[in-house]
Amino acid sequence: MKPRIAIFDLTDCEGCELEFINLREKLTETLGQVDVANWRLGSTNTDSGPYDVTFIEGTPITEDDIATVKQARAVSRLVVSLGSCADLGGVQSWLGVSARKEGLKLVYGEKYKSSGMAPKPISYYIDVDIHLPGCPINPNELADLLGALLAGRMPTEARFPVCLECKARENECLLLAGQACLGPVTKGGCEAACPSKGLRCWGCFGALRGGNLKAMQKLLNEKFGKERTNQLLAIFYSQQDEYKELNLKTKGEK
Amino acid sequence: MSESVLTHYVCKIEGHGALKLNYKSGKAKLDINEGERLFEQLVLGRPFEDAPFITARICGICPVAHILSSIAALEDAFDVHVPNNIASLRKALYAGQIIQSHALHLFFLALPDYMNVANAVQLHHENPEIYKTAVSLKKLGDKLVEVIGGRAVHPVTPIVGGFTSVPTDKEIREMIASLETHMHMALAAVELFSGFKYPSMKRETEYLMMKEGRIISNRGLDTPLENYVYAFKESLREGTQTKFGTRDGHGFMIGALARLTLDHESLNPKATYALEKIWNKTLPTYNSFHNNVAQSIEIVNLIEVAISSLNDYLDDKNRVARVPFAVKAASGVGAVEAPRGTLYHAVKTDDKGNIVLYDIVTPTVQNLVNLEEDADFLMTEHADLAPEKLYKEVEMLIRAYDPCITCAVH
């Protein structure tokens, strides 16, 4: 029997699940070998489980998002957090609780009642077996992951910083050039997509486990000031332990 | 919640909406359920350069539209005027965005309705030729965005004033060649989508689009885009996280069909041929299902636009990647015709270039009321259909609009 996979999206931009379609020729090669049991964006099939591998994309914010995460976990053998919204909480998670309240007022007015929760990574609610971060994910990593799972082994996670891949591509160092590049403390796997095109690393794969975030913070503080440094680090790292150890306040938190 | 949360949202649209039909009253309702991400708050207090990067994350299907709209607002604020070569490259990048989005919608989301397959993998088995066209056109759009933007989803190179890096001439020449060889596929797509039997409907409505900095309509609207807040009203409804755009209390339609109806005279030769000889319909048709055909004609047109823009770029003798500018306390409005219609970004900055106010109005917010009015119209006009068939038809109507609920709630 073919392995059964499901892809769910919560609140997010849906760019990471789009990378499945962006696999193009590889899409039919790989998805042809599995049974796509439930994929709302890509298919009419909506089988309620069980699934062998479930990809969850997006940040749980609504009650339905949270219910989806829990129900999907209950009927899945392996759960993959697909992209930085699921894996890290996404860009929307850097607002603290009180800033979120202000934002709701700003966007929707005084009377608006939100039933949404503060954005968290899905690992806040359930156990995650495989992490595939990125904003967006690297389609090559996705293809590797699918290949590994089809071959019956667990995919390997990058344990190196973006700088490793950036140096391998012989790019000029943007940090040395005076930009706030987060490459040295960000988990690799993106093949240095941004710095290779002249854009500093924003940290979208999350803080590298064991990376020296404190030293990076000090360096950025000196050059860009504390407020900007926090903005730089918080945008993707805000829900990670490495960030919390810095004891910074996320925007709007007292 | 009567059904499982794992299965109750409308499939093959971007974002989460559950369709509820009341057969007795003849009313259709798309219940939207998307978390608030609060992008207009996320960028506050940050330097201006963060806005294009962060607001791109509103949508993984049309990030280029958000980036370029954000950049347009900031360039309006800071009085940045980019030279022709940057404008040409942006035009081509933009064409890539619409080609990739339309190809995704047409072949992967809408087409299964008309070919009676569940998804693209099944299409691959049952009609490999069409699948090849689907994948090739999607790849063409992706490649164009990749070559200029550096990445197919959430591109990295566009910035205020220009680009962080530009493609080599060799890459551009290869891209032009590839665009040329794909033209026959784009024309085949028009043939395919012209040939489907769409549900019959005719409901007159107002079409809007942005052209040369002005918002225009088929009912006489003609105002500078800075006036967007007066052109239509955005209002909230209880229990939803999206806003709804109306003009004089009614819906209006934007996007491919609106653009084709209002501006078909600006089409390039092959697209004109596609409209007049292949589709051969008199506009306006007032049938929203035809948005699908309009998208396929736009793909042809944008291949032509991309080719000429890239040639203009190559011919330009005074090329620069970006231009310098000074930040100031100012406000600006920017808009682009995104795949689904006019997308507005507006910004206010302080004297250091930090963002103090930000506003975003997405196409789907503007289309939702017209979509509901169309759905109600179908419910009444096609009331003799079996409930199951009517439900499917309303679902197909929703997909024909190519709504992006992800964008609508941002």
Interface residues (C-beta under 8 A of the other chain):
Chain A: A6 F8 D9 L10 T11 D12 C13 E14 G15 C16 L18 E19 I21 N22 R24 E25 L27 T28 L31 G32 V36 N38 W39 R40 L41 G42 S43 T44 N45 T46 D47 S48 G49 T59 P60 I61 T62 D64 D65 A67 T68 Q71 A72 G90 V91 Q92 W94 L95 A99 R100 E102 G103 L104 L106 V107 Y108 G109 Y112 S114 G116 P119 C135 P136 P139 A193 C194 S196 K197 G198 L199 W202 R228 Q231 I235 K251
Chain B: M1 S4 V5 L6 T7 Y9 C11 K12 I13 E14 G15 H16 N33 E34 G35 E36 R37 L38 F39 E40 Q41 L42 G45 R46 P47 D50 F53 I54 R57 I58 C59 G60 I61 P63 L104 F108 L109 P112 A118 N119 A120 V121 H124 Y131 V135 K138 K139 D142 G150 R151 A152 V153 H154 V156 T157 I159 T164 S165 L236 Q241 T406 V409
